[in-house]
C-alpha cells in the first residue's frame, strides 16, 4: 500500500483527487491540505511515499515546496498550467497531471508511481526492469528486452529488441549502476551490451543477436574477456 497526501489550494480539486484515490486499491490518501505550511508540519511527523502536489499555489509554489522537503518522496505534480511541466520533471517527478484530468489518466500516473515504488524497494537479485527518464516521462524498461546501450556526449540511446529507441539524458556510468553487473557489461566507452545477446566475438568485434556489431574498446577488453569467459 502506498501512502500519500494531497496539497492544492482549490478545495474542489482536492475533492476530485480524493474521489479518484478511493478507486485505487493500492493507494491510501492519508490527508489533504489547502495550506503548504500545514502539510509541511504533517510530513515532519508522518512521512509518506507519495505527494499529489499542485504547482500554482499562492503562498509557496508546489515546486519550491517540494525542493524544501528533507526526505526523498515521490511526487505527482498537478496543475492547470502546462508550462510548468519541464521544471516539474527536472525535479524527478513521477508524473505530471494537467487539470482537468480523467480517472484513466490519474490511474496511469499512480500505477507508474506503484511500479517505481516497487522497483525502489525490491531486492537487487530480483530486478527485472529499470526506470529511466525520457522526454519528461518515467519509462519502465524490461531488462530482457534491452538490446544494447549507446552513449553520446550528453545523452544515451537504449535500443530494444523490437527496434524501438529510448533517448535519455544520463551518463553511461549512471545507466551502468542501474544494470545488474552479471548480465550487462560495458565493452567500450560508448557501449554497454547484455551478455545473453552476444552471438560471437572476433577481432575485437562483438556480434549481437540481430546482426549488430559492437567494437571492444582497448581499455575494456581485459575486463570483458574475464566476464565473457574467454
ChimeraX attribute file (.defattr): number of C-alpha atoms within 10 A of each C-alpha:
attribute: neighborCount
match mode: 1-to-1
recipient: residues
	/A:1	10
	/A:2	17
	/A:3	15
	/A:4	21
	/A:5	22
	/A:6	24
	/A:7	25
	/A:8	23
	/A:9	18
	/A:10	12
	/A:11	13
	/A:12	10
	/A:13	18
	/A:14	19
	/A:15	12
	/A:16	14
	/A:17	20
	/A:18	18
	/A:19	12
	/A:20	16
	/A:21	19
	/A:22	12
	/A:23	11
	/A:24	14
	/A:25	9
	/A:26	13
	/A:27	19
	/A:28	18
	/A:29	19
	/A:30	13
	/A:31	13
	/A:32	20
	/A:33	19
	/A:34	16
	/A:35	15
	/A:36	20
	/A:37	12
	/A:38	12
	/A:39	17
	/A:40	17
	/A:41	10
	/A:42	15
	/A:43	14
	/A:44	12
	/A:45	8
	/A:46	9
	/A:47	15
	/A:48	20
	/A:49	19
	/A:50	24
	/A:51	21
	/A:52	24
	/A:53	26
	/A:54	27
	/A:55	24
	/A:56	18
	/A:57	19
	/A:58	10
	/A:59	11
	/A:60	14
	/A:61	15
	/A:62	23
	/A:63	18
	/A:64	10
	/A:65	18
	/A:66	23
	/A:67	11
	/A:68	10
	/A:69	12
	/A:70	9
	/A:71	13
	/A:72	11
	/A:73	14
	/A:74	21
	/A:75	24
	/A:76	22
	/A:77	26
	/A:78	28
	/A:79	22
	/A:80	14
	/A:81	12
	/A:82	12
	/A:83	9
	/A:84	17
	/A:85	19
	/A:86	12
	/A:87	12
	/A:88	22
	/A:89	20
	/A:90	10
	/A:91	12
	/A:92	15
	/A:93	22
	/A:94	24
	/A:95	24
	/A:96	25
	/A:97	21
	/A:98	18
	/A:99	13
	/A:100	11
	/A:101	14
	/A:102	13
	/A:103	15
	/A:104	9
	/A:105	14
	/A:106	20
	/A:107	15
	/A:108	13
	/A:109	17
	/A:110	21
	/A:111	15
	/A:112	18
	/A:113	23
	/A:114	20
	/A:115	12
	/A:116	18
	/A:117	16
	/A:118	13
	/A:119	18
	/A:120	13
	/A:121	8
	/A:122	10
	/A:123	9
	/A:124	12
	/A:125	7
	/A:126	9
	/A:127	16
	/A:128	13
	/A:129	16
	/A:130	16
	/A:131	17
	/A:132	17
	/A:133	19
	/A:134	13
	/A:135	12
	/A:136	18
	/A:137	17
	/A:138	19
	/A:139	17
	/A:140	15
	/A:141	16
	/A:142	13
	/A:143	17
	/A:144	14
	/A:145	14
	/A:146	21
	/A:147	25
	/A:148	22
	/A:149	22
	/A:150	18
	/A:151	22
	/A:152	14
	/A:153	10
	/A:154	10
	/A:155	13
	/A:156	21
	/A:157	19
	/A:158	22
	/A:159	17
	/A:160	18
	/A:161	15
	/A:162	9
	/A:163	12
	/A:164	11
	/A:165	15
	/A:166	17
	/A:167	16
	/A:168	20
	/A:169	16
	/A:170	18
	/A:171	15
	/A:172	22
	/A:173	11
	/A:174	9
	/A:175	18
	/A:176	15
	/A:177	9
	/A:178	14
	/A:179	19
	/A:180	17
	/A:181	13
	/A:182	10
	/A:183	14
	/A:184	20
	/A:185	21
	/A:186	22
	/A:187	24
	/A:188	19
	/A:189	17
	/A:190	18
	/A:191	21
	/A:192	22
	/A:193	21
	/A:194	22
	/A:195	18
	/A:196	12
	/A:197	19
	/A:198	19
	/A:199	13
	/A:200	11
	/A:201	17
	/A:202	9
	/A:203	7
	/A:204	13
	/A:205	15
	/A:206	20
	/A:207	17
	/A:208	20
	/A:209	14
	/A:210	12
	/A:211	10
	/A:212	13
	/A:213	14
	/A:214	21
	/A:215	18
	/A:216	23
	/A:217	17
	/A:218	11
	/A:219	11
	/A:220	14
	/A:221	15
	/A:222	14
	/A:223	12
	/A:224	18
	/A:225	13
	/A:226	9
	/A:227	14
	/A:228	13
	/A:229	6
	/A:230	8
